[in-house]
Amino acid sequence: MYSHIALMLAEERARDMQFAAARSAQRSAARRARRHQRATLRAQAAEAAGLPDSFEDFLCQTAQSAMREPTAAGRSRGQAVR
């Protein structure tokens, strides 16, 4: 009779472990989905705001905007140089 009880407890423990593994996998999948969604939303917001994709792009945009600014000699009406 003792072996029968031990077998039942072992089966119950196996079911509990399977349930815990499935629950852990679901949590991991949900966490990955949330991370992906947040990354997608951040990328969309950055694209809508016109932000550069990388630091190198930022440097290129900064250099281009600096080259487009008029020089102090070319300014009219004595605007202050910032």
PyMOL Python script that loads the backbone (N, CA, C, O; Angstrom):
from pymol import cmd

cmd.read_pdbstr("""\
ATOM      1  N   MET A   1       0.829  -1.185   0.000  1.00  0.00           N
ATOM      2  CA  MET A   1       0.000   0.000   0.000  1.00  0.00           C
ATOM      3  C   MET A   1       0.879   1.257   0.000  1.00  0.00           C
ATOM      4  O   MET A   1       0.535   2.253  -0.637  1.00  0.00           O
ATOM      5  N   TYR A   2       1.992   1.213   0.699  1.00  0.00           N
ATOM      6  CA  TYR A   2       2.882   2.361   0.743  1.00  0.00           C
ATOM      7  C   TYR A   2       3.393   2.706  -0.650  1.00  0.00           C
ATOM      8  O   TYR A   2       3.499   3.884  -0.991  1.00  0.00           O
ATOM      9  N   SER A   3       3.709   1.710  -1.453  1.00  0.00           N
ATOM     10  CA  SER A   3       4.218   1.969  -2.802  1.00  0.00           C
ATOM     11  C   SER A   3       3.140   2.628  -3.666  1.00  0.00           C
ATOM     12  O   SER A   3       3.454   3.456  -4.521  1.00  0.00           O
ATOM     13  N   HIS A   4       1.884   2.268  -3.452  1.00  0.00           N
ATOM     14  CA  HIS A   4       0.788   2.872  -4.203  1.00  0.00           C
ATOM     15  C   HIS A   4       0.676   4.368  -3.859  1.00  0.00           C
ATOM     16  O   HIS A   4       0.488   5.187  -4.759  1.00  0.00           O
ATOM     17  N   ILE A   5       0.786   4.728  -2.598  1.00  0.00           N
ATOM     18  CA  ILE A   5       0.719   6.125  -2.176  1.00  0.00           C
ATOM     19  C   ILE A   5       1.917   6.899  -2.731  1.00  0.00           C
ATOM     20  O   ILE A   5       1.766   8.021  -3.213  1.00  0.00           O
ATOM     21  N   ALA A   6       3.083   6.308  -2.662  1.00  0.00           N
ATOM     22  CA  ALA A   6       4.281   6.961  -3.188  1.00  0.00           C
ATOM     23  C   ALA A   6       4.147   7.206  -4.687  1.00  0.00           C
ATOM     24  O   ALA A   6       4.559   8.256  -5.181  1.00  0.00           O
ATOM     25  N   LEU A   7       3.578   6.255  -5.410  1.00  0.00           N
ATOM     26  CA  LEU A   7       3.377   6.413  -6.854  1.00  0.00           C
ATOM     27  C   LEU A   7       2.404   7.552  -7.139  1.00  0.00           C
ATOM     28  O   LEU A   7       2.637   8.347  -8.049  1.00  0.00           O
ATOM     29  N   MET A   8       1.331   7.642  -6.382  1.00  0.00           N
ATOM     30  CA  MET A   8       0.344   8.723  -6.563  1.00  0.00           C
ATOM     31  C   MET A   8       0.993  10.095  -6.274  1.00  0.00           C
ATOM     32  O   MET A   8       0.765  11.062  -7.000  1.00  0.00           O
ATOM     33  N   LEU A   9       1.788  10.157  -5.221  1.00  0.00           N
ATOM     34  CA  LEU A   9       2.456  11.413  -4.889  1.00  0.00           C
ATOM     35  C   LEU A   9       3.466  11.809  -5.973  1.00  0.00           C
ATOM     36  O   LEU A   9       3.613  12.987  -6.298  1.00  0.00           O
ATOM     37  N   ALA A  10       4.146  10.825  -6.514  1.00  0.00           N
ATOM     38  CA  ALA A  10       5.105  11.101  -7.586  1.00  0.00           C
ATOM     39  C   ALA A  10       4.387  11.621  -8.832  1.00  0.00           C
ATOM     40  O   ALA A  10       4.877  12.540  -9.487  1.00  0.00           O
ATOM     41  N   GLU A  11       3.238  11.046  -9.163  1.00  0.00           N
ATOM     42  CA  GLU A  11       2.459  11.508 -10.320  1.00  0.00           C
ATOM     43  C   GLU A  11       1.950  12.930 -10.087  1.00  0.00           C
ATOM     44  O   GLU A  11       1.971  13.764 -10.992  1.00  0.00           O
ATOM     45  N   GLU A  12       1.499  13.191  -8.875  1.00  0.00           N
ATOM     46  CA  GLU A  12       1.010  14.530  -8.559  1.00  0.00           C
ATOM     47  C   GLU A  12       2.154  15.553  -8.640  1.00  0.00           C
ATOM     48  O   GLU A  12       1.972  16.662  -9.141  1.00  0.00           O
ATOM     49  N   ARG A  13       3.302  15.173  -8.154  1.00  0.00           N
ATOM     50  CA  ARG A  13       4.471  16.055  -8.222  1.00  0.00           C
ATOM     51  C   ARG A  13       4.874  16.305  -9.679  1.00  0.00           C
ATOM     52  O   ARG A  13       5.251  17.421 -10.035  1.00  0.00           O
ATOM     53  N   ALA A  14       4.796  15.283 -10.510  1.00  0.00           N
ATOM     54  CA  ALA A  14       5.116  15.447 -11.934  1.00  0.00           C
ATOM     55  C   ALA A  14       4.129  16.413 -12.595  1.00  0.00           C
ATOM     56  O   ALA A  14       4.534  17.268 -13.383  1.00  0.00           O
ATOM     57  N   ARG A  15       2.842  16.282 -12.280  1.00  0.00           N
ATOM     58  CA  ARG A  15       1.844  17.212 -12.834  1.00  0.00           C
ATOM     59  C   ARG A  15       2.116  18.633 -12.362  1.00  0.00           C
ATOM     60  O   ARG A  15       2.008  19.578 -13.144  1.00  0.00           O
ATOM     61  N   ASP A  16       2.471  18.792 -11.083  1.00  0.00           N
ATOM     62  CA  ASP A  16       2.779  20.127 -10.556  1.00  0.00           C
ATOM     63  C   ASP A  16       3.982  20.740 -11.266  1.00  0.00           C
ATOM     64  O   ASP A  16       3.992  21.932 -11.576  1.00  0.00           O
ATOM     65  N   MET A  17       4.987  19.922 -11.517  1.00  0.00           N
ATOM     66  CA  MET A  17       6.177  20.426 -12.201  1.00  0.00           C
ATOM     67  C   MET A  17       5.864  20.818 -13.643  1.00  0.00           C
ATOM     68  O   MET A  17       6.376  21.820 -14.140  1.00  0.00           O
ATOM     69  N   GLN A  18       5.018  20.024 -14.318  1.00  0.00           N
ATOM     70  CA  GLN A  18       4.628  20.361 -15.687  1.00  0.00           C
ATOM     71  C   GLN A  18       3.834  21.664 -15.709  1.00  0.00           C
ATOM     72  O   GLN A  18       4.033  22.502 -16.589  1.00  0.00           O
ATOM     73  N   PHE A  19       2.937  21.832 -14.744  1.00  0.00           N
ATOM     74  CA  PHE A  19       2.148  23.057 -14.658  1.00  0.00           C
ATOM     75  C   PHE A  19       3.073  24.260 -14.421  1.00  0.00           C
ATOM     76  O   PHE A  19       2.916  25.304 -15.054  1.00  0.00           O
ATOM     77  N   ALA A  20       4.028  24.105 -13.515  1.00  0.00           N
ATOM     78  CA  ALA A  20       4.955  25.196 -13.221  1.00  0.00           C
ATOM     79  C   ALA A  20       5.795  25.542 -14.455  1.00  0.00           C
ATOM     80  O   ALA A  20       6.044  26.719 -14.716  1.00  0.00           O
ATOM     81  N   ALA A  21       6.227  24.551 -15.204  1.00  0.00           N
ATOM     82  CA  ALA A  21       7.013  24.802 -16.414  1.00  0.00           C
ATOM     83  C   ALA A  21       6.180  25.532 -17.467  1.00  0.00           C
ATOM     84  O   ALA A  21       6.662  26.464 -18.111  1.00  0.00           O
ATOM     85  N   ALA A  22       4.924  25.104 -17.638  1.00  0.00           N
ATOM     86  CA  ALA A  22       4.053  25.762 -18.611  1.00  0.00           C
ATOM     87  C   ALA A  22       3.779  27.203 -18.197  1.00  0.00           C
ATOM     88  O   ALA A  22       3.774  28.102 -19.039  1.00  0.00           O
ATOM     89  N   ARG A  23       3.557  27.421 -16.931  1.00  0.00           N
ATOM     90  CA  ARG A  23       3.293  28.769 -16.427  1.00  0.00           C
ATOM     91  C   ARG A  23       4.521  29.660 -16.619  1.00  0.00           C
ATOM     92  O   ARG A  23       4.392  30.824 -16.998  1.00  0.00           O
ATOM     93  N   SER A  24       5.685  29.125 -16.363  1.00  0.00           N
ATOM     94  CA  SER A  24       6.917  29.879 -16.565  1.00  0.00           C
ATOM     95  C   SER A  24       7.110  30.241 -18.037  1.00  0.00           C
ATOM     96  O   SER A  24       7.525  31.356 -18.355  1.00  0.00           O
ATOM     97  N   ALA A  25       6.814  29.316 -18.918  1.00  0.00           N
ATOM     98  CA  ALA A  25       6.942  29.583 -20.356  1.00  0.00           C
ATOM     99  C   ALA A  25       5.954  30.666 -20.790  1.00  0.00           C
ATOM    100  O   ALA A  25       6.292  31.523 -21.605  1.00  0.00           O
ATOM    101  N   GLN A  26       4.734  30.629 -20.247  1.00  0.00           N
ATOM    102  CA  GLN A  26       3.751  31.661 -20.588  1.00  0.00           C
ATOM    103  C   GLN A  26       4.205  33.032 -20.101  1.00  0.00           C
ATOM    104  O   GLN A  26       4.059  34.029 -20.808  1.00  0.00           O
ATOM    105  N   ARG A  27       4.749  33.077 -18.904  1.00  0.00           N
ATOM    106  CA  ARG A  27       5.236  34.348 -18.373  1.00  0.00           C
ATOM    107  C   ARG A  27       6.383  34.890 -19.219  1.00  0.00           C
ATOM    108  O   ARG A  27       6.436  36.087 -19.501  1.00  0.00           O
ATOM    109  N   SER A  28       7.293  34.020 -19.622  1.00  0.00           N
ATOM    110  CA  SER A  28       8.413  34.441 -20.455  1.00  0.00           C
ATOM    111  C   SER A  28       7.927  34.975 -21.798  1.00  0.00           C
ATOM    112  O   SER A  28       8.416  35.994 -22.286  1.00  0.00           O
ATOM    113  N   ALA A  29       6.960  34.276 -22.391  1.00  0.00           N
ATOM    114  CA  ALA A  29       6.424  34.714 -23.681  1.00  0.00           C
ATOM    115  C   ALA A  29       5.727  36.066 -23.538  1.00  0.00           C
ATOM    116  O   ALA A  29       5.874  36.934 -24.398  1.00  0.00           O
ATOM    117  N   ALA A  30       4.974  36.247 -22.463  1.00  0.00           N
ATOM    118  CA  ALA A  30       4.295  37.518 -22.238  1.00  0.00           C
ATOM    119  C   ALA A  30       5.309  38.636 -22.021  1.00  0.00           C
ATOM    120  O   ALA A  30       5.118  39.745 -22.521  1.00  0.00           O
ATOM    121  N   ARG A  31       6.384  38.363 -21.284  1.00  0.00           N
ATOM    122  CA  ARG A  31       7.427  39.352 -21.042  1.00  0.00           C
ATOM    123  C   ARG A  31       8.100  39.749 -22.350  1.00  0.00           C
ATOM    124  O   ARG A  31       8.332  40.933 -22.596  1.00  0.00           O
ATOM    125  N   ARG A  32       8.417  38.751 -23.199  1.00  0.00           N
ATOM    126  CA  ARG A  32       9.032  39.055 -24.497  1.00  0.00           C
ATOM    127  C   ARG A  32       8.082  39.884 -25.367  1.00  0.00           C
ATOM    128  O   ARG A  32       8.518  40.805 -26.057  1.00  0.00           O
ATOM    129  N   ALA A  33       6.782  39.559 -25.336  1.00  0.00           N
ATOM    130  CA  ALA A  33       5.811  40.308 -26.137  1.00  0.00           C
ATOM    131  C   ALA A  33       5.724  41.756 -25.662  1.00  0.00           C
ATOM    132  O   ALA A  33       5.641  42.672 -26.479  1.00  0.00           O
ATOM    133  N   ARG A  34       5.743  41.968 -24.340  1.00  0.00           N
ATOM    134  CA  ARG A  34       5.697  43.340 -23.807  1.00  0.00           C
ATOM    135  C   ARG A  34       6.947  44.116 -24.200  1.00  0.00           C
ATOM    136  O   ARG A  34       6.858  45.284 -24.579  1.00  0.00           O
ATOM    137  N   ARG A  35       8.114  43.475 -24.113  1.00  0.00           N
ATOM    138  CA  ARG A  35       9.361  44.140 -24.502  1.00  0.00           C
ATOM    139  C   ARG A  35       9.333  44.530 -25.978  1.00  0.00           C
ATOM    140  O   ARG A  35       9.736  45.632 -26.351  1.00  0.00           O
ATOM    141  N   HIS A  36       8.853  43.616 -26.802  1.00  0.00           N
ATOM    142  CA  HIS A  36       8.775  43.884 -28.241  1.00  0.00           C
ATOM    143  C   HIS A  36       7.812  45.039 -28.508  1.00  0.00           C
ATOM    144  O   HIS A  36       8.096  45.914 -29.326  1.00  0.00           O
ATOM    145  N   GLN A  37       6.685  45.038 -27.824  1.00  0.00           N
ATOM    146  CA  GLN A  37       5.703  46.101 -28.022  1.00  0.00           C
ATOM    147  C   GLN A  37       6.269  47.456 -27.600  1.00  0.00           C
ATOM    148  O   GLN A  37       6.087  48.452 -28.301  1.00  0.00           O
ATOM    149  N   ARG A  38       6.960  47.496 -26.449  1.00  0.00           N
ATOM    150  CA  ARG A  38       7.559  48.753 -25.999  1.00  0.00           C
ATOM    151  C   ARG A  38       8.619  49.234 -26.977  1.00  0.00           C
ATOM    152  O   ARG A  38       8.698  50.428 -27.270  1.00  0.00           O
ATOM    153  N   ALA A  39       9.437  48.314 -27.486  1.00  0.00           N
ATOM    154  CA  ALA A  39      10.473  48.693 -28.446  1.00  0.00           C
ATOM    155  C   ALA A  39       9.846  49.225 -29.737  1.00  0.00           C
ATOM    156  O   ALA A  39      10.334  50.193 -30.321  1.00  0.00           O
ATOM    157  N   THR A  40       8.779  48.593 -30.168  1.00  0.00           N
ATOM    158  CA  THR A  40       8.094  49.044 -31.377  1.00  0.00           C
ATOM    159  C   THR A  40       7.511  50.431 -31.178  1.00  0.00           C
ATOM    160  O   THR A  40       7.631  51.288 -32.054  1.00  0.00           O
ATOM    161  N   LEU A  41       6.879  50.660 -30.031  1.00  0.00           N
ATOM    162  CA  LEU A  41       6.300  51.974 -29.760  1.00  0.00           C
ATOM    163  C   LEU A  41       7.378  53.046 -29.667  1.00  0.00           C
ATOM    164  O   LEU A  41       7.189  54.159 -30.159  1.00  0.00           O
ATOM    165  N   ARG A  42       8.511  52.720 -29.037  1.00  0.00           N
ATOM    166  CA  ARG A  42       9.611  53.677 -28.953  1.00  0.00           C
ATOM    167  C   ARG A  42      10.149  54.008 -30.337  1.00  0.00           C
ATOM    168  O   ARG A  42      10.432  55.169 -30.634  1.00  0.00           O
ATOM    169  N   ALA A  43      10.291  52.995 -31.185  1.00  0.00           N
ATOM    170  CA  ALA A  43      10.794  53.220 -32.537  1.00  0.00           C
ATOM    171  C   ALA A  43       9.828  54.085 -33.347  1.00  0.00           C
ATOM    172  O   ALA A  43      10.252  54.960 -34.102  1.00  0.00           O
ATOM    173  N   GLN A  44       8.533  53.834 -33.186  1.00  0.00           N
ATOM    174  CA  GLN A  44       7.535  54.635 -33.901  1.00  0.00           C
ATOM    175  C   GLN A  44       7.560  56.079 -33.423  1.00  0.00           C
ATOM    176  O   GLN A  44       7.462  57.003 -34.230  1.00  0.00           O
ATOM    177  N   ALA A  45       7.690  56.277 -32.122  1.00  0.00           N
ATOM    178  CA  ALA A  45       7.732  57.633 -31.577  1.00  0.00           C
ATOM    179  C   ALA A  45       8.984  58.359 -32.045  1.00  0.00           C
ATOM    180  O   ALA A  45       8.924  59.542 -32.379  1.00  0.00           O
ATOM    181  N   ALA A  46      10.106  57.669 -32.073  1.00  0.00           N
ATOM    182  CA  ALA A  46      11.352  58.286 -32.534  1.00  0.00           C
ATOM    183  C   ALA A  46      11.260  58.642 -34.014  1.00  0.00           C
ATOM    184  O   ALA A  46      11.741  59.694 -34.436  1.00  0.00           O
ATOM    185  N   GLU A  47      10.648  57.775 -34.789  1.00  0.00           N
ATOM    186  CA  GLU A  47      10.501  58.041 -36.220  1.00  0.00           C
ATOM    187  C   GLU A  47       9.578  59.230 -36.446  1.00  0.00           C
ATOM    188  O   GLU A  47       9.843  60.074 -37.302  1.00  0.00           O
ATOM    189  N   ALA A  48       8.491  59.297 -35.674  1.00  0.00           N
ATOM    190  CA  ALA A  48       7.551  60.405 -35.823  1.00  0.00           C
ATOM    191  C   ALA A  48       8.193  61.728 -35.401  1.00  0.00           C
ATOM    192  O   ALA A  48       7.879  62.775 -35.968  1.00  0.00           O
ATOM    193  N   ALA A  49       9.079  61.688 -34.420  1.00  0.00           N
ATOM    194  CA  ALA A  49       9.738  62.903 -33.942  1.00  0.00           C
ATOM    195  C   ALA A  49      10.929  63.280 -34.820  1.00  0.00           C
ATOM    196  O   ALA A  49      11.490  64.365 -34.665  1.00  0.00           O
ATOM    197  N   GLY A  50      11.313  62.417 -35.717  1.00  0.00           N
ATOM    198  CA  GLY A  50      12.449  62.690 -36.599  1.00  0.00           C
ATOM    199  C   GLY A  50      13.785  62.516 -35.909  1.00  0.00           C
ATOM    200  O   GLY A  50      14.767  63.153 -36.290  1.00  0.00           O
ATOM    201  N   LEU A  51      13.835  61.673 -34.912  1.00  0.00           N
ATOM    202  CA  LEU A  51      15.087  61.439 -34.195  1.00  0.00           C
ATOM    203  C   LEU A  51      15.990  60.515 -35.007  1.00  0.00           C
ATOM    204  O   LEU A  51      15.499  59.644 -35.725  1.00  0.00           O
ATOM    205  N   PRO A  52      17.293  60.697 -34.901  1.00  0.00           N
ATOM    206  CA  PRO A  52      18.219  59.829 -35.643  1.00  0.00           C
ATOM    207  C   PRO A  52      18.233  58.412 -35.070  1.00  0.00           C
ATOM    208  O   PRO A  52      17.933  58.203 -33.895  1.00  0.00           O
ATOM    209  N   ASP A  53      18.581  57.454 -35.910  1.00  0.00           N
ATOM    210  CA  ASP A  53      18.611  56.054 -35.505  1.00  0.00           C
ATOM    211  C   ASP A  53      19.827  55.721 -34.645  1.00  0.00           C
ATOM    212  O   ASP A  53      19.759  54.842 -33.786  1.00  0.00           O
ATOM    213  N   SER A  54      20.923  56.410 -34.871  1.00  0.00           N
ATOM    214  CA  SER A  54      22.146  56.095 -34.136  1.00  0.00           C
ATOM    215  C   SER A  54      22.872  57.388 -33.776  1.00  0.00           C
ATOM    216  O   SER A  54      22.513  58.471 -34.238  1.00  0.00           O
ATOM    217  N   PHE A  55      23.886  57.251 -32.953  1.00  0.00           N
ATOM    218  CA  PHE A  55      24.681  58.415 -32.563  1.00  0.00           C
ATOM    219  C   PHE A  55      25.418  58.993 -33.766  1.00  0.00           C
ATOM    220  O   PHE A  55      25.591  60.207 -33.873  1.00  0.00           O
ATOM    221  N   GLU A  56      25.848  58.119 -34.667  1.00  0.00           N
ATOM    222  CA  GLU A  56      26.530  58.603 -35.880  1.00  0.00           C
ATOM    223  C   GLU A  56      25.591  59.442 -36.730  1.00  0.00           C
ATOM    224  O   GLU A  56      25.999  60.468 -37.275  1.00  0.00           O
ATOM    225  N   ASP A  57      24.322  59.013 -36.850  1.00  0.00           N
ATOM    226  CA  ASP A  57      23.343  59.804 -37.596  1.00  0.00           C
ATOM    227  C   ASP A  57      23.117  61.156 -36.916  1.00  0.00           C
ATOM    228  O   ASP A  57      22.970  62.182 -37.580  1.00  0.00           O
ATOM    229  N   PHE A  58      23.091  61.137 -35.589  1.00  0.00           N
ATOM    230  CA  PHE A  58      22.937  62.383 -34.842  1.00  0.00           C
ATOM    231  C   PHE A  58      24.086  63.340 -35.149  1.00  0.00           C
ATOM    232  O   PHE A  58      23.864  64.530 -35.374  1.00  0.00           O
ATOM    233  N   LEU A  59      25.313  62.820 -35.157  1.00  0.00           N
ATOM    234  CA  LEU A  59      26.469  63.672 -35.460  1.00  0.00           C
ATOM    235  C   LEU A  59      26.394  64.227 -36.875  1.00  0.00           C
ATOM    236  O   LEU A  59      26.723  65.390 -37.107  1.00  0.00           O
ATOM    237  N   CYS A  60      25.967  63.408 -37.811  1.00  0.00           N
ATOM    238  CA  CYS A  60      25.838  63.874 -39.197  1.00  0.00           C
ATOM    239  C   CYS A  60      24.778  64.971 -39.301  1.00  0.00           C
ATOM    240  O   CYS A  60      24.988  65.974 -39.983  1.00  0.00           O
ATOM    241  N   GLN A  61      23.637  64.783 -38.626  1.00  0.00           N
ATOM    242  CA  GLN A  61      22.580  65.798 -38.670  1.00  0.00           C
ATOM    243  C   GLN A  61      23.052  67.095 -38.025  1.00  0.00           C
ATOM    244  O   GLN A  61      22.746  68.184 -38.511  1.00  0.00           O
ATOM    245  N   THR A  62      23.797  66.975 -36.930  1.00  0.00           N
ATOM    246  CA  THR A  62      24.311  68.164 -36.249  1.00  0.00           C
ATOM    247  C   THR A  62      25.277  68.918 -37.151  1.00  0.00           C
ATOM    248  O   THR A  62      25.217  70.144 -37.245  1.00  0.00           O
ATOM    249  N   ALA A  63      26.156  68.196 -37.806  1.00  0.00           N
ATOM    250  CA  ALA A  63      27.117  68.833 -38.706  1.00  0.00           C
ATOM    251  C   ALA A  63      26.406  69.494 -39.882  1.00  0.00           C
ATOM    252  O   ALA A  63      26.768  70.597 -40.290  1.00  0.00           O
ATOM    253  N   GLN A  64      25.408  68.829 -40.420  1.00  0.00           N
ATOM    254  CA  GLN A  64      24.672  69.404 -41.548  1.00  0.00           C
ATOM    255  C   GLN A  64      23.928  70.671 -41.142  1.00  0.00           C
ATOM    256  O   GLN A  64      23.906  71.650 -41.888  1.00  0.00           O
ATOM    257  N   SER A  65      23.320  70.649 -39.956  1.00  0.00           N
ATOM    258  CA  SER A  65      22.592  71.843 -39.530  1.00  0.00           C
ATOM    259  C   SER A  65      23.552  72.985 -39.231  1.00  0.00           C
ATOM    260  O   SER A  65      23.221  74.147 -39.467  1.00  0.00           O
ATOM    261  N   ALA A  66      24.736  72.671 -38.715  1.00  0.00           N
ATOM    262  CA  ALA A  66      25.728  73.717 -38.456  1.00  0.00           C
ATOM    263  C   ALA A  66      26.210  74.331 -39.760  1.00  0.00           C
ATOM    264  O   ALA A  66      26.482  75.531 -39.813  1.00  0.00           O
ATOM    265  N   MET A  67      26.319  73.538 -40.798  1.00  0.00           N
ATOM    266  CA  MET A  67      26.774  74.055 -42.090  1.00  0.00           C
ATOM    267  C   MET A  67      25.687  74.904 -42.743  1.00  0.00           C
ATOM    268  O   MET A  67      26.004  75.800 -43.526  1.00  0.00           O
ATOM    269  N   ARG A  68      24.429  74.648 -42.444  1.00  0.00           N
ATOM    270  CA  ARG A  68      23.337  75.422 -43.043  1.00  0.00           C
ATOM    271  C   ARG A  68      23.162  76.788 -42.382  1.00  0.00           C
ATOM    272  O   ARG A  68      22.608  77.696 -43.002  1.00  0.00           O
ATOM    273  N   GLU A  69      23.621  76.959 -41.131  1.00  0.00           N
ATOM    274  CA  GLU A  69      23.455  78.240 -40.446  1.00  0.00           C
ATOM    275  C   GLU A  69      24.288  79.304 -41.140  1.00  0.00           C
ATOM    276  O   GLU A  69      25.422  79.051 -41.546  1.00  0.00           O
ATOM    277  N   PRO A  70      23.722  80.495 -41.272  1.00  0.00           N
ATOM    278  CA  PRO A  70      24.505  81.573 -41.882  1.00  0.00           C
ATOM    279  C   PRO A  70      25.642  81.995 -40.962  1.00  0.00           C
ATOM    280  O   PRO A  70      25.527  81.926 -39.739  1.00  0.00           O
ATOM    281  N   THR A  71      26.712  82.421 -41.554  1.00  0.00           N
ATOM    282  CA  THR A  71      27.858  82.868 -40.758  1.00  0.00           C
ATOM    283  C   THR A  71      27.579  84.258 -40.213  1.00  0.00           C
ATOM    284  O   THR A  71      26.639  84.922 -40.649  1.00  0.00           O
ATOM    285  N   ALA A  72      28.382  84.697 -39.274  1.00  0.00           N
ATOM    286  CA  ALA A  72      28.185  86.013 -38.669  1.00  0.00           C
ATOM    287  C   ALA A  72      28.368  87.123 -39.708  1.00  0.00           C
ATOM    288  O   ALA A  72      27.686  88.145 -39.650  1.00  0.00           O
ATOM    289  N   ALA A  73      29.283  86.924 -40.651  1.00  0.00           N
ATOM    290  CA  ALA A  73      29.517  87.941 -41.678  1.00  0.00           C
ATOM    291  C   ALA A  73      28.341  88.039 -42.634  1.00  0.00           C
ATOM    292  O   ALA A  73      28.088  89.105 -43.194  1.00  0.00           O
ATOM    293  N   GLY A  74      27.630  86.958 -42.826  1.00  0.00           N
ATOM    294  CA  GLY A  74      26.529  86.965 -43.765  1.00  0.00           C
ATOM    295  C   GLY A  74      25.201  87.379 -43.166  1.00  0.00           C
ATOM    296  O   GLY A  74      24.207  87.470 -43.885  1.00  0.00           O
ATOM    297  N   ARG A  75      25.159  87.629 -41.891  1.00  0.00           N
ATOM    298  CA  ARG A  75      23.895  88.004 -41.246  1.00  0.00           C
ATOM    299  C   ARG A  75      23.575  89.464 -41.549  1.00  0.00           C
ATOM    300  O   ARG A  75      24.463  90.311 -41.652  1.00  0.00           O
ATOM    301  N   SER A  76      22.304  89.723 -41.686  1.00  0.00           N
ATOM    302  CA  SER A  76      21.893  91.099 -41.930  1.00  0.00           C
ATOM    303  C   SER A  76      21.299  91.695 -40.660  1.00  0.00           C
ATOM    304  O   SER A  76      20.814  90.965 -39.795  1.00  0.00           O
ATOM    305  N   ARG A  77      21.336  92.978 -40.551  1.00  0.00           N
ATOM    306  CA  ARG A  77      20.757  93.736 -39.448  1.00  0.00           C
ATOM    307  C   ARG A  77      21.404  93.402 -38.109  1.00  0.00           C
ATOM    308  O   ARG A  77      20.774  93.585 -37.067  1.00  0.00           O
ATOM    309  N   GLY A  78      22.609  92.930 -38.109  1.00  0.00           N
ATOM    310  CA  GLY A  78      23.358  92.760 -36.877  1.00  0.00           C
ATOM    311  C   GLY A  78      22.777  91.783 -35.879  1.00  0.00           C
ATOM    312  O   GLY A  78      22.807  92.048 -34.678  1.00  0.00           O
ATOM    313  N   GLN A  79      22.252  90.664 -36.338  1.00  0.00           N
ATOM    314  CA  GLN A  79      21.727  89.648 -35.411  1.00  0.00           C
ATOM    315  C   GLN A  79      22.859  89.099 -34.578  1.00  0.00           C
ATOM    316  O   GLN A  79      23.988  88.954 -35.048  1.00  0.00           O
ATOM    317  N   ALA A  80      22.542  88.798 -33.337  1.00  0.00           N
ATOM    318  CA  ALA A  80      23.550  88.266 -32.436  1.00  0.00           C
ATOM    319  C   ALA A  80      23.884  86.827 -32.816  1.00  0.00           C
ATOM    320  O   ALA A  80      23.024  86.054 -33.239  1.00  0.00           O
ATOM    321  N   VAL A  81      25.142  86.502 -32.654  1.00  0.00           N
ATOM    322  CA  VAL A  81      25.607  85.144 -32.918  1.00  0.00           C
ATOM    323  C   VAL A  81      25.477  84.366 -31.625  1.00  0.00           C
ATOM    324  O   VAL A  81      25.961  84.806 -30.582  1.00  0.00           O
ATOM    325  N   ARG A  82      24.838  83.232 -31.683  1.00  0.00           N
ATOM    326  CA  ARG A  82      24.642  82.437 -30.467  1.00  0.00           C
ATOM    327  C   ARG A  82      25.816  81.551 -30.220  1.00  0.00           C
ATOM    328  O   ARG A  82      25.832  80.806 -29.241  1.00  0.00           O
TER     329      ARG A  82
END
""", "prot")
cmd.dss("prot")
cmd.show_as("cartoon", "prot")
cmd.util.cbc("prot")
cmd.orient("prot")
